[in-house]
Amino acid sequence: MEIFVCVLVVIAYFALSLFSSDSNASSDDKRQLDGLGDGNGGVFVDGEHMTRQEAEDAQSRGELYDTYY
């Protein structure tokens, strides 16, 4: 019984560490888009002007290349 509880705790620890690393990556992505904002809710990325939502969608698909300011 004790071994089962220990294994369960280890699995929960690894699952939480995976989720916390994903949130750090998304906050970095958001910070990058904040730096590219035009002040009116849009962003200028890869030589194109787009809405913030369009930029976030394209970034999640891996389509944005010039996202550093």
C-alpha positions in Angstrom: 0.0 0.0 0.0 2.8 2.4 0.9 4.6 1.7 -2.4 1.4 2.5 -4.3 1.1 5.9 -2.6 4.7 6.7 -3.3 4.4 5.8 -7.0 1.2 7.9 -7.1 3.0 10.9 -5.6 5.9 10.6 -8.0 3.5 10.5 -11.0 1.6 13.5 -9.7 4.9 15.4 -9.3 6.0 14.8 -12.9 2.6 15.7 -14.2 2.6 19.0 -12.4 6.1 19.8 -13.6 5.1 19.2 -17.2 2.1 21.6 -16.8 4.1 24.3 -15.1 6.8 24.3 -17.9 4.0 24.7 -20.5 2.7 27.8 -18.8 6.2 29.3 -18.7 6.5 28.9 -22.4 3.2 30.5 -23.1 4.0 33.5 -20.9 7.2 34.0 -22.9 5.2 33.9 -26.1 2.7 36.5 -24.7 5.6 38.7 -23.6 7.0 38.6 -27.1 3.8 39.6 -28.7 3.3 42.4 -26.1 6.6 43.9 -27.3 5.4 43.8 -30.9 2.0 45.5 -30.1 0.9 48.6 -32.0 -0.9 50.1 -29.0 -4.4 49.5 -30.6 -4.8 45.8 -29.9 -2.9 44.7 -33.0 0.7 43.5 -33.5 3.2 43.9 -36.3 4.9 40.5 -36.9 6.8 39.1 -39.9 6.2 42.3 -41.8 2.4 42.0 -41.4 -0.1 43.8 -39.3 -2.6 41.5 -37.6 -4.9 41.3 -34.6 -3.6 40.0 -31.4 -5.8 36.9 -31.7 -4.5 36.2 -35.2 -0.9 36.5 -33.9 -1.5 34.2 -31.0 -3.2 31.6 -33.2 -0.3 31.8 -35.8 2.2 31.6 -33.0 0.6 28.5 -31.5 0.7 26.8 -34.9 4.4 27.7 -35.2 3.9 30.0 -38.2 5.6 33.2 -36.7 9.3 33.5 -37.2 10.1 37.2 -36.4 8.6 37.4 -32.9 11.5 39.0 -31.1 11.8 42.7 -30.7 
